[in-house]
């Protein structure tokens, strides 16, 4: 059995995907008002490509070149750091996107983040690739939640404006 197809490789890919799609957004959301994010955050137009490239390199790299444990750990640490940068424009403070911007950002990122896992599958490592895709499904849920939150906030503002406008006309 090839090392690349061993069960712990599948578990590692699943854990990495779960950390990126569930743990990191919860961490950023819980700590978004901390001062350190203002110093560390990147604008969305920088954070997304950096994250996509780092993620692709870490996921596809071991398929192309045999790497040791130290390199894998370093690559995963880089992915985790880039993942925080990715989530900050959605949930953080320094460069938070507007409602429509957050929706577009996450909806564009979700399929792009699956492409390296498709490459892993194409390289013959079906288990790890599918584990990564399945573990990152919560990003789609985040995209739907972000959209729902934005739509309901817009509807609430429109309703408040209609009610406020009605009072102004009747009171004048």
C-alpha positions in Angstrom: 0.0 0.0 0.0 1.4 3.4 -1.0 1.9 5.9 1.8 -0.2 8.5 -0.1 -3.2 6.2 0.1 -3.0 5.2 3.7 -6.1 5.8 5.9 -4.4 8.4 8.1 -3.8 10.5 4.9 -7.5 10.5 4.3 -8.2 11.4 7.9 -5.6 14.2 7.7 -7.3 15.7 4.6 -10.7 15.5 6.3 -9.3 17.2 9.4 -7.7 19.9 7.4 -10.9 20.6 5.4 -13.0 20.6 8.6 -10.6 23.0 10.3 -10.8 25.3 7.3 -14.5 25.2 6.9 -15.8 25.0 10.5 -13.2 25.7 13.1 -11.5 28.7 11.6 -14.7 30.6 10.7 -16.0 30.0 14.3 -12.7 31.2 15.7 -12.7 34.3 13.6 -16.3 35.0 14.4 -15.8 34.6 18.1 -12.7 36.8 18.2 -13.5 39.3 15.4 -13.5 42.4 17.6 -9.9 41.7 18.9 -7.3 44.3 18.1 -4.8 41.9 16.6 -7.1 41.2 13.6 -6.8 44.8 12.6 -3.1 44.4 12.3 -3.1 41.0 10.6 -6.1 41.3 8.3 -5.8 41.5 4.5 -8.3 43.0 2.0 -10.5 40.4 0.3 -8.8 41.0 -3.1 -5.5 39.8 -1.5 -6.8 37.3 1.0 -8.7 35.1 -1.4 -5.9 34.5 -4.0 -3.3 34.0 -1.3 -5.5 31.4 0.4 -6.4 29.7 -2.9 -2.7 29.4 -3.9 -1.5 28.3 -0.5 -4.3 25.7 -0.2 -3.6 24.4 -3.7 0.1 24.1 -3.1 -0.4 22.3 0.2 -3.0 19.9 -1.1 -1.4 19.2 -4.5 2.2 19.4 -3.5 2.4 15.9 -2.0 0.9 14.5 -5.2 3.6 16.0 -7.3 6.7 15.7 -5.0 7.2 13.4 -2.1 7.4 15.4 1.1 8.3 14.6 4.6 6.4 15.1 7.8 8.0 18.4 8.6 7.1 19.9 5.2 3.5 18.6 5.6 3.2 20.3 9.0 4.7 23.5 7.7 2.3 23.5 4.7 -0.7 22.9 6.9 0.4 25.7 9.2 0.6 28.0 6.1 -2.9 26.9 5.1 -4.3 27.6 8.5 -2.8 31.1 8.5 -4.1 31.8 5.0 -7.4 30.4 6.1 -7.7 33.0 8.8 -6.9 35.7 6.2 -9.6 34.2 4.0 -12.3 34.3 6.7 -11.5 37.8 8.0 -13.2 39.7 5.2 -16.3 37.6 5.8 -16.5 37.7 9.6 -13.7 39.9 10.8 -13.2 43.6 11.4 -10.4 45.2 9.5 -11.6 44.7 5.9 -15.1 43.4 6.3 -17.0 43.1 3.0 -20.5 44.4 2.5 -23.4 41.9 2.5 -23.4 41.3 -1.2 -19.5 41.3 -1.2 -19.5 38.5 1.5 -22.0 36.4 -0.5 -20.0 36.7 -3.7 -16.7 36.1 -2.0 -17.8 32.9 -0.3 -19.8 31.6 -3.3 -16.8 32.1 -5.6 -14.3 30.6 -3.2 -16.3 27.4 -2.5 -15.8 25.6 -5.8 -12.3 27.0 -6.3 -11.2 25.4 -3.0 -12.5 22.0 -4.2 -10.3 22.1 -7.4 -7.1 21.0 -5.6 -9.0 18.0 -4.1 -10.2 17.1 -7.6 -6.6 17.1 -8.6 -5.8 14.7 -5.7 -8.6 12.4 -7.0 -7.2 12.7 -10.5 -3.8 11.7 -9.1 -5.3 8.4 -7.9 -5.8 9.3 -4.3 -9.6 9.1 -4.3 -10.1 8.7 -0.5 -8.1 11.8 0.6 -9.6 13.9 -2.2 -13.2 13.0 -1.4 -12.5 13.5 2.3 -11.3 17.0 1.6 -14.3 17.8 -0.6 -16.8 16.4 2.0 -15.1 18.2 4.9 -15.3 21.5 3.1 -19.0 21.3 2.4 -19.7 23.6 5.3 -18.3 26.5 3.3 -21.4 26.2 1.1 -23.6 26.4 4.2 -21.7 29.5 5.2 -22.4 31.0 1.8 -26.1 30.3 2.2 -26.1 31.6 5.7 -24.3 34.8 4.6 -26.8 35.3 1.8 -29.7 34.7 4.1 -28.4 37.1 6.7 -27.8 39.8 4.1 -31.3 39.4 2.5 -33.1 39.5 5.9 -31.1 42.6 7.0 -32.0 44.3 3.7 -35.7 43.4 4.1 -35.6 44.7 7.7 -34.1 48.0 6.6 -36.6 48.4 3.8 -39.5 47.7 6.2 -38.1 50.1 8.8 -37.7 52.8 6.1 -41.3 52.2 4.9 -42.7 52.5 8.4 -40.5 55.5 9.2 -41.5 57.1 5.9 -45.2 56.5 6.7 -44.9 58.3 10.1 -43.1 61.2 8.6 -45.8 61.7 5.9 -48.7 61.3 8.4 -47.1 63.5 11.0 -46.3 66.3 8.6 
